[in-house]
Amino acid sequence: MQVKSKSLKTIENQTSYFGCTFFLEEDIRYEIENCAFYNCSFRTNAVFRKIENCRFDNCNFSNIFCVDLSDSNAVVLPLTMEQLSCLTHLNLSRTKITALPKEIGLLSSLTHLFFDYVTEATEISIKEFTILASFAYLYLDETPITDLPQEIEKFSQCNYVYLKKKINKLPKEIGLLSSLKHLSLQFTQITELPKEIGLLSSLTCLNLQGTGITEFPKEIEQLSSLTHLDLSSTDIEKLPKEIGQLSSLTHLNLSFSKITELPKEIGQLSSLAILDLRGSRISKLPKEIGQLAALTHLDLGNTTITELPKEIGQLSSLTHLYLRGANIRHLPKEIGQLLSLMYLYVGRTKIGDLPKEMERLSALAHLDLSGTEITELPKVVAALSSVTHLYLENTKISNLPQEINELSLLTHLYLKETGITEFPIDLASLNLACLDLEGTKISKLPAKIKQFSSLTHLFLGKTEIRHLPKAIGELVSLTHLDLQGTQIKKLPKEIGELSSLCQLDVQDTKLEELPQEIEHLSSLTHLHLQNTNIEDLPKWTERLSHLFQ
């Protein structure tokens, strides 16, 4: 069959197309055979799972032309290369291919080769790929390839190289990849970088996560385009002073590395926006940290840092400060100078109070004090009028001061595992959406709970509550109600009035029956009944067809 000069949305097998324009569905991998395309135009992504005995003559592809064999049982490349010179993407990920045909060099337009997780290709060397000079993206994660040969210099147009696990050494010729922008070596066996790495003038992202790298060559200072440097989970103990020359660096990840100190030159990184040191061995920050005028995120969680330098107050752009699990015992008064700060996480630290200077933090929205040494809500918190999320779980707080009502924007309050013994009814004036009281000593809910009309999430699990008031049915915004592990034996029929309720958790309770009014919960998708005293589900529950669990 022949089709001429048509605008089409699909392809029929055993057909020759002349001058046709195709708008194929982009989420479909097509399987075609015995087709010919002459002077045709493909205006959308053309992705094929199978191309058998087909030819494309003088065709135009506005987007990608891809053969995707990923996750198939293919052991050889079932393609006629000379007929696919327009192919731009070839995905062989997770196939059983053991070798590449020499004709692969005929794919002169190929820019993306996905060859990751091809574990059967034990005889393939990266030399076999070097005949493809048009590569822009090369994915070789989790392959048996262990060495990069000198011929890698032929990938001069390559922008992205992803290698993983098996590679154990970089040749000096890596420095000849003048177009390389992204080099990912995460979890490879590489222990050192050649000094020629400094020749990669176009490199913007270098990922060395989980490698055996212990030190960095001083030639790193030549990477003038580098914006992202990932040294997380490496054995690097210190950075060279040349790190300060990376004027374009915006992201520096040293999390879970063996870094023990930062050089004073760190302060020269004028573009640095994100500095991640969580889980590292850092014990002290240099005063030059205050020179990082562009820094927005600083993560010191789970470090042995005991104090912050006063220069921390100079970080005028800082919006996120993470100190969870650090050895911090107090915050410096200079913390009050961080007028851009929106997120402050000091959970699981030894902090027992907050400096009054924090009252100036007019942008602060999230304040995490969970697991700290505080025994009462610090007075300064009431002055933080922008706070929307307040985390107090696992503290010794036993009551909330009246001043908490001054937090007019507060929507999420977490009091899990605190010393609270009574439901905080005084909070009714706030527009709380989420209230977490799990594991507290609360034994009953007051009828005035109906005043919490904005509440969407109410967590009462593992409390001493034995029954719910009828007023629970007036919480028309409630979507999640958690009662797991309580002493509740019966639910009020008013539970059926919770028209927005999506999830009801009564597992591990003494509940003996379900009120039939639950069938009116048209929004309910999850009902957890494990380990209750309910022996048989009533027949009406069969009508709850919208339940997922």
C-alpha positions in Angstrom: 0.0 0.0 0.0 1.1 3.5 -0.8 0.2 6.7 1.0 1.1 10.1 -0.4 1.2 13.7 1.0 -1.0 12.9 4.1 -0.9 14.2 7.6 -0.9 11.2 9.9 -1.0 10.2 13.6 0.0 6.6 13.2 1.9 4.1 11.0 0.6 1.1 9.2 2.8 -1.9 8.5 3.5 -3.0 4.9 3.1 0.6 3.7 5.2 3.0 1.7 4.8 6.7 2.6 5.7 9.5 0.2 5.9 13.1 1.4 3.8 12.5 4.5 3.8 14.4 7.8 3.6 12.4 11.0 2.4 13.6 14.4 3.0 10.4 16.4 1.8 9.9 20.0 4.8 10.7 22.2 4.1 8.1 24.9 3.9 5.2 22.5 6.8 3.0 21.4 5.8 1.9 17.9 6.5 -1.5 16.3 6.8 -1.3 12.5 7.9 -3.7 9.7 8.2 -3.6 6.0 7.7 0.2 5.7 9.4 2.8 3.6 9.4 6.5 4.2 10.4 8.9 1.4 10.7 12.6 1.9 8.6 12.4 5.1 8.6 14.7 8.1 8.2 13.6 11.7 7.0 16.6 13.8 6.9 14.9 17.2 9.1 12.5 18.9 9.4 9.2 17.0 10.1 6.3 19.3 10.2 2.8 18.1 10.3 -0.5 19.9 10.9 -2.5 16.7 12.0 -1.5 13.2 12.2 -4.4 10.9 13.0 -4.2 7.2 12.3 -0.5 7.0 14.0 2.4 5.3 14.0 6.2 5.8 15.1 8.2 2.7 15.5 11.9 2.9 13.3 12.2 6.0 13.2 15.1 8.5 12.9 14.6 12.3 11.9 17.8 14.1 12.6 16.1 17.5 14.1 12.8 18.4 14.3 9.6 16.3 14.7 6.8 18.9 14.9 3.1 18.9 14.1 1.9 22.4 15.0 -1.7 23.2 15.3 -1.1 26.9 14.2 -4.0 29.2 13.9 -6.3 26.3 15.5 -9.8 25.8 17.5 -8.6 22.8 20.9 -10.3 22.6 21.9 -8.7 19.3 21.1 -5.4 17.7 18.1 -6.1 15.4 18.7 -3.1 13.1 19.9 -2.5 9.6 22.3 0.4 10.3 22.7 1.8 6.9 19.0 2.5 6.7 18.9 4.4 10.0 21.5 7.2 9.5 18.9 9.7 10.9 18.7 7.9 14.2 19.4 10.2 17.1 18.7 8.1 20.2 19.5 4.4 20.8 18.4 2.9 24.2 19.8 -0.5 25.0 19.5 -0.2 28.8 19.0 -3.4 30.6 19.1 -5.6 27.5 21.1 -8.9 27.1 23.2 -7.6 24.3 26.7 -9.1 24.3 28.3 -7.3 21.4 27.8 -4.3 19.0 28.0 -4.8 15.3 30.8 -2.8 13.6 28.1 -1.2 11.4 27.0 0.9 14.4 29.4 3.4 13.0 26.9 4.1 10.2 24.6 5.8 12.8 26.1 9.2 11.9 23.4 11.2 13.6 23.4 9.4 16.9 23.7 11.8 19.8 22.4 9.7 22.7 23.5 6.1 23.5 22.0 4.5 26.6 24.0 1.4 27.4 23.6 1.3 31.1 22.9 -2.0 33.1 23.9 -4.1 30.1 25.6 -6.7 32.3 26.0 -9.4 29.7 28.4 -7.3 27.6 31.5 -8.7 29.1 33.5 -8.5 25.9 32.6 -5.0 24.9 35.3 -2.3 25.2 34.5 1.4 25.0 36.8 1.5 21.9 33.8 0.1 20.1 31.9 3.3 20.7 34.6 5.7 19.5 33.6 5.3 15.9 30.5 7.3 16.8 31.9 10.8 16.7 28.6 12.6 17.1 27.9 11.5 20.7 26.5 14.2 23.0 25.2 11.8 25.7 26.8 8.5 26.7 25.3 6.4 29.5 27.5 3.5 30.6 26.3 3.0 34.2 26.6 -0.6 35.6 28.3 -2.1 32.6 31.3 -4.5 32.7 33.5 -1.8 31.1 36.3 -1.1 33.5 38.8 1.0 31.5 38.5 4.2 29.4 41.0 3.9 26.6 43.0 6.8 25.0 40.5 6.7 22.2 38.0 8.5 24.4 39.5 11.7 23.0 37.4 11.0 19.9 34.3 11.9 21.9 35.2 15.6 21.3 31.5 16.6 20.8 30.3 14.7 23.9 28.5 16.9 26.5 27.4 14.2 29.0 29.2 11.1 30.2 27.7 8.9 32.8 29.9 6.1 34.2 29.2 4.0 37.3 30.6 1.2 39.4 33.1 -0.6 37.2 35.4 2.2 35.9 38.6 2.3 37.9 40.7 4.9 36.1 40.5 8.0 33.9 43.0 8.4 31.1 44.7 11.8 30.7 43.0 12.0 27.4 39.8 12.9 29.3 41.1 16.5 29.2 40.6 16.5 25.4 36.8 16.4 25.7 36.5 20.1 25.1 32.7 20.0 24.9 32.1 17.9 28.0 29.6 19.6 30.4 28.6 16.8 32.7 30.9 14.0 34.0 29.3 11.5 36.4 31.6 9.0 38.0 29.5 8.2 41.1 30.3 4.9 42.8 33.1 4.0 40.4 36.4 2.6 41.6 38.3 5.7 40.7 40.8 6.8 43.4 42.4 9.8 41.7 41.8 12.3 39.0 44.4 13.1 36.3 45.6 16.7 36.3 44.3 17.0 32.8 40.8 17.2 34.4 41.6 20.9 34.6 41.4 21.2 30.8 37.7 20.6 30.7 36.8 24.3 30.3 33.2 23.5 29.5 32.6 21.3 32.4 29.6 22.4 34.6 28.9 19.3 36.6 31.3 16.9 38.2 29.8 14.0 40.2 32.3 12.0 42.3 29.8 10.6 44.8 30.9 7.4 46.5 34.3 7.1 44.6 37.6 6.3 46.2 38.9 9.8 45.7 41.0 11.0 48.6 42.3 14.3 47.3 41.7 16.8 44.5 44.3 18.0 42.1 45.1 21.7 42.3 44.3 21.9 38.6 40.6 22.1 39.7 41.1 25.9 39.8 41.0 25.8 36.0 37.4 24.6 35.9 36.0 28.1 35.4 32.6 26.8 34.2 32.0 24.3 37.0 28.7 25.0 38.8 28.0 21.6 40.5 30.6 19.6 42.5 29.5 16.4 44.3 32.1 14.9 46.6 29.5 13.2 48.9 30.4 9.8 50.5 34.1 10.1 49.5 37.2 9.8 51.6 38.3 13.4 51.0 39.5 14.9 54.2 40.3 18.4 53.0 39.8 20.6 50.0 42.7 22.3 48.2 42.9 26.1 48.6 42.5 26.3 44.8 38.8 25.5 45.4 38.4 29.2 46.0 39.0 29.8 42.3 35.8 28.2 41.2 33.9 31.4 40.7 31.0 29.8 39.0 30.4 27.1 41.6 26.8 27.2 42.9 26.4 23.7 44.5 29.0 22.0 46.7 28.0 18.6 48.2 30.3 17.2 50.8 27.7 15.2 52.7 28.9 12.0 54.4 32.5 12.7 53.3 35.5 12.5 55.6 36.1 16.2 55.3 37.2 17.6 58.6 37.7 21.3 57.8 37.1 23.9 55.1 39.9 26.1 53.8 39.5 29.8 54.4 39.4 30.1 50.6 35.9 28.7 50.7 34.8 32.3 51.3 35.9 33.2 47.8 33.1 31.2 46.2 31.0 34.2 45.4 28.3 32.2 43.5 27.9 29.4 46.0 24.2 28.9 46.8 24.1 25.4 48.3 26.6 23.9 50.7 25.8 20.5 52.0 28.0 19.1 54.9 25.5 16.9 56.6 27.0 13.7 58.0 30.5 14.8 57.3 33.3 15.0 59.9 33.4 18.8 59.9 33.7 20.1 63.4 34.1 23.8 62.9 33.3 26.4 60.3 35.9 29.0 59.3 34.9 32.6 59.8 35.2 33.1 56.1 31.9 31.3 55.7 30.3 34.7 56.3 31.6 35.9 52.9 29.3 33.6 51.0 26.9 36.3 50.0 24.9 34.1 47.5 24.5 31.2 50.0 20.8 30.2 50.3 21.1 26.6 51.8 23.5 25.5 54.5 23.2 21.9 55.8 25.2 21.0 58.9 23.0 18.2 60.1 24.5 15.2 61.9 27.9 16.8 62.3 30.0 17.3 65.4 29.9 21.1 65.1 29.3 22.5 68.5 28.8 26.2 67.7 28.3 28.5 64.8 30.7 31.4 64.2 29.2 34.8 64.7 30.0 35.5 61.0 27.0 33.3 60.2 24.9 36.5 60.6 26.5 37.9 57.4 24.8 35.3 55.2 22.2 37.8 53.9 20.8 35.4 51.3 20.4 32.3 53.5 16.9 30.9 53.4 17.5 27.3 54.7 19.6 26.4 57.7 19.7 22.7 58.7 21.3 21.7 62.0 19.4 18.6 62.8 21.4 16.1 64.8 24.4 18.4 65.2 26.2 18.9 68.5 25.0 22.5 68.7 24.0 23.6 72.2 23.0 27.2 71.5 22.5 29.6 68.6 24.5 32.8 68.4 22.6 36.0 68.7 23.8 36.9 65.2 21.2 34.3 63.9 18.8 37.3 64.2 20.6 39.0 61.3 19.4 36.3 58.8 16.5 38.3 57.6 16.0 36.0 54.5 15.8 32.8 56.6 12.6 30.8 56.0 13.6 27.3 57.2 15.4 26.7 60.5 15.8 23.1 61.6 17.6 22.5 64.9 15.8 19.2 65.8 17.7 16.6 67.7 20.3 19.1 69.1 21.1 20.0 72.7 19.5 23.4 72.3 17.4 24.4 75.3 16.4 27.9 74.4 16.4 30.4 71.5 18.1 33.8 71.5 15.7 36.8 71.7 17.4 38.3 68.6 15.5 35.7 66.6 12.4 38.0 66.8 13.8 39.8 63.8 13.4 36.7 61.6 10.3 38.1 59.8 10.5 35.6 56.9 10.8 32.4 59.0 8.1 29.9 58.0 9.3 26.5 59.3 10.8 26.2 62.8 11.9 22.7 63.9 12.6 22.3 67.6 11.8 18.5 67.7 13.9 16.4 70.0 15.7 19.4 71.6 16.2 20.1 75.3 13.5 22.7 75.5 11.0 22.2 78.3 8.7 25.1 77.4 8.0 27.1 74.3 10.7 29.8 74.0 9.2 33.3 74.4 10.7 34.5 71.2 8.6 32.1 69.2 5.5 34.2 69.8 7.2 37.0 67.9 7.8 34.9 64.8 4.6 36.0 63.0 5.5 34.3 59.7 5.8 30.8 61.1 3.4 28.3 59.4 5.0 25.0 60.5 6.1 24.5 64.1 7.7 21.2 65.1 7.8 20.4 68.8 7.6 16.6 68.9 9.7 14.6 71.2 10.3 17.5 73.6 9.4 17.8 77.3 6.9 20.6 76.6 3.8 19.9 78.7 1.7 22.9 77.9 1.4 25.7 75.4 1.4 29.4 76.4 -1.4 31.7 75.4 1.1 33.6 73.3 1.1 30.9 70.7 -2.1 32.3 69.4 -0.1 35.3 68.1 1.2 33.0 65.4 -1.7 33.9 63.1 -0.2 32.1 60.1 0.4 28.8 61.9 -1.2 26.0 59.9 0.9 22.9 61.0 1.6 22.1 64.7 3.5 18.9 65.6 3.3 17.9 69.3 3.9 14.2 68.9 5.4 12.4 72.0 5.4 15.6 74.1 4.1 16.0 77.7 0.8 17.5 76.6 -2.0 16.0 78.6 -5.0 18.0 77.5 -6.3 18.9 74.0 -5.1 22.5 73.3 -8.5 23.9 72.7 -7.1 27.5 73.0 -5.7 27.0 69.6 -9.1 27.2 68.0 -8.5 30.8 67.0 -5.7 29.6 64.6 -6.4 28.3 61.2 -4.7 25.0 61.8 -4.7 22.5 59.0 -2.6 19.8 60.7 -2.5 18.9 64.4 -0.3 16.0 65.5 -0.9 14.8 69.0 0.3 11.2 68.6 1.7 9.6 71.6 0.6 12.3 74.1 -1.3 11.7 77.3 -4.5 13.2 76.0 -7.5 11.2 77.1 -10.5 13.0 75.6 -11.5 15.5 72.9 -13.7 18.4 73.9 -16.9 19.2 72.1 -15.4 22.5 71.1 -13.2 20.7 68.7 -15.8 21.7 66.1 -14.1 25.1 66.2 -11.1 23.7 64.3 -13.0 24.1 61.0 -9.8 24.3 58.9 -8.4 21.1 60.2 -7.5 18.6 57.4 -5.1 16.2 59.3 -5.7 15.1 62.9 -3.3 12.6 64.4 -4.4 11.1 67.7 -2.7 7.7 67.5 -1.3 6.1 70.6 -3.1 8.6 72.9 -5.4 7.6 75.8 -8.5 8.7 74.0 -11.4 6.2 74.5 -14.2 7.9 72.5 -14.8 10.7 70.0 -17.4 13.4 70.7 -20.3 13.9 68.3 -18.8 17.2 67.3 -16.1 15.3 65.4 -18.6 15.3 62.5 -18.4 19.0 62.2 -14.8 18.9 61.0 -16.0 19.1 57.4 -12.4 19.8 56.1 -10.9 16.8 57.7 -9.2 14.4 55.2 -7.0 12.3 57.5 -8.0 11.0 60.9 -5.5 8.8 62.7 -6.7 6.8 65.8 -4.4 3.9 65.7 -3.4 2.3 69.0 -6.0 4.2 71.0 -8.5 2.6 73.5 -11.5 3.5 71.2 -14.2 0.7 71.1 -16.8 2.6 69.1 -17.1 5.4 66.6 -20.0 7.9 66.7 -22.4 7.8 63.9 -21.5 11.4 63.2 -18.2 10.1 61.7 -20.3 9.7 58.5 -20.6 13.5 58.2 -16.9 13.9 57.4 -17.5 14.3 53.7 -13.9 15.1 52.9 -12.4 12.2 54.8 -9.9 10.2 52.6 -8.1 8.2 55.2 -9.3 6.6 58.5 -6.8 4.7 60.6 -8.2 2.6 63.5 -5.7 -0.2 63.4 -4.5 -1.6 66.7 -7.6 -0.4 68.6 -10.4 -2.2 70.4 -13.0 -1.2 67.9 -15.7 -3.8 67.8 -17.9 -2.6 64.9 -18.2 0.1 62.2 -21.1 2.4 62.2 -23.1 2.1 59.0 -22.8 5.8 58.5 -19.3 5.2 57.2 -20.8 4.2 53.9 -21.6 7.9 53.3 -17.9 8.8 53.3 -17.7 9.2 49.5 -14.2 10.5 49.6 -12.8 7.6 51.7 -10.0 5.7 49.9 -8.0 4.2 52.8 -9.6 2.4 55.8 -7.1 0.7 58.1 -8.7 -2.0 60.3 -5.8 -4.3 61.1 -5.7 -5.8 64.7 -9.1 -4.5 65.8 -11.9 -6.5 67.5 -14.0 -6.5 64.4 -14.7 -10.1 63.5 -16.7 -9.7 60.3 -17.2 -6.8 58.0 -20.9 -5.8 57.5 -22.3 -6.3 54.0 -22.8 -2.6 53.4 -19.0 -2.3 53.3 -19.1 -3.9 49.8 -20.5 -0.6 48.6 -17.3 1.1 49.5 -15.9 0.4 46.0 -13.7 3.5 46.1 -11.5 2.1 48.9 -7.9 1.2 48.0 -7.2 -0.5 51.3 
